[in-house]
Amino acid sequence: MQTVVKLSQSPKLRFKSQPLKVVALGDSLVYGYGDPIAGGWVERLRRQWMAEDQAGHVLYNLGIRGDRVSQVAERLETEFRYRGELRNQVPDVIILSVGVNDSPRLGRPDGRLFTDFEGFKDNISDLLHRAKGLCPVLFVGMVPVNEEKMPFVDCFYYNHFDQYRYKEVTKKACQELNIPYLDIFDLWLGRGENWLRSRLSSDGLHPNVEGYEALFNDIIHWQPMAQLND
């Protein structure tokens, strides 16, 4: 499968005031699983924003390991409404990162998909429409797995072919709603197999410390994210 590294473009995000109140909502990639040193890319970003010479944005990590799109949609509004400065309000920005847990095959490499593909298209469309109805949204795409390490927990068979299908549906849905999408899947595959494997944990699914550091750098240099500090 050939990939082309091309990141979606979007109009400049504009906000009335600083600092911003931001939530990162999604799965283990948001939670930071696999990074015992710095806690993942969201925690790195939170620490950076807390520094005195930065914008001082408030960032809540609402990642839950194993969540699929339907589960993130279920908790989209309820969680942030009970978090400090966000109580009874909406955030200034929602950062979404979810979808990889919908894509594996169950039980064997050719087993049924964990989330039916047509059902996934409906679920991701619903999530994006609802999120954008609340505030501006940014979407960070999934990380490619190490296929040779499958199955994950002796049950889930992730593969690049299905990952690509699910991320392309997500990317298209974001483009239709003018939601900035960072295509990490294509970006990381484009850096080569050795580079990718060196940045994944032994489970073949989650980034390791180096992987989260690379992911953090990709995200903070992504134009829509950099605009939050303009």
C-alpha positions, -999 to +999 in steps of 0.1 A: +000+000+000+015+033-011+009+064+010+013+101+004+021+124+032-004+152+029-019+170+059-053+186+056-054+224+055-079+246+073-088+283+079-070+301+107-087+294+141-096+326+159-106+330+195-118+360+215-097+355+246-067+337+262-060+314+279-081+287+262-099+258+279-091+227+259-102+190+262-084+161+246-110+133+242-103+098+229-086+065+235-052+053+248-033+076+224-049+105+243-044+088+277-007+083+270-005+045+276+030+033+269+049+064+281+059+059+317+084+088+315+063+118+303+028+104+302+021+108+265+017+137+241-013+153+259+006+154+292+036+169+274+014+196+259-002+203+293+032+208+309+043+231+280+012+252+284+017+255+321+052+270+316+054+307+325+065+317+290+036+300+273-001+308+267-012+291+299-041+272+283-060+248+305-059+212+291-079+182+304-069+147+293-102+127+288-086+097+272-098+062+281-080+030+271-099+008+247-126+034+238-142+032+204-159+060+186-194+051+199-181+053+235-164+086+230-196+099+215-215+088+246-193+108+270-187+138+247-205+164+267-210+148+302-173+146+311-161+181+304-191+197+321-178+185+355-142+196+352-133+228+370-132+258+347-154+240+322-183+233+345-216+242+329-197+255+299-182+242+267-145+242+260-129+266+235-114+236+216-119+199+215-090+177+203-103+143+192-082+111+186-101+079+183-108+051+158-080+026+160-100+004+185-128+001+160-106-013+133-092-047+145-103-082+134-116-104+163-101-138+171-082-143+138-066-123+110-097-126+089-123-124+117-151-099+119-143-063+124-148-051+160-169-022+147-187-029+114-173-005+087-207+009+078-215+014+114-182+031+120-190+056+092-223+065+109-206+067+144-177+090+133-201+113+114-223+116+145-194+123+168-179+150+145-212+167+139-220+168+176-185+180+186-184+207+160-218+219+172-201+227+206-169+244+196-139+243+172-125+207+168-091+193+159-086+157+150-053+137+155-053+105+135-043+070+145-008+056+147+001+027+124+006-006+143+034-032+140+015-060+122+041-086+131+033-082+168-004-091+164-026-103+180-029-077+207-040-094+240-044-127+221-076-115+205-073-083+184-057-085+150-048-050+138-035-044+103-026-015+081-052-023+054-081-019+078-065+010+097-062+028+064-099+023+055-110+036+089-087+066+090-097+075+054-134+075+063-125+097+093-104+120+073-131+125+047-157+132+073-134+158+089-128+174+055-166+176+048-170+195+081-139+216+077-123+200+108-085+200+107-072+164+105-036+154+112-028+122+092-004+105+116-009+071+099+005+083+065+031+105+081+046+078+102+045+051+075+063+076+052+092+076+076+100+040+070+095+007+087+126+009+109+117+043+121+081+032+129+091+000+148+116+019+169+088+041+182+062+015+191+060-004+223+065-042+225+028-047+221+029-034+186+000-010+192+010+018+215+038+043+210+068+041+234+085+070+250+103+080+218+070+075+199+051+099+221+079+124+218+077+122+181+039+124+182+041+155+204+065+172+180+043+164+150+013+178+168+028+210+181+043+218+147+009+212+130-004+245+118-039+243+134-024+235+168+003+261+165-024+287+159-037+282+194-007+301+207-009+329+181 
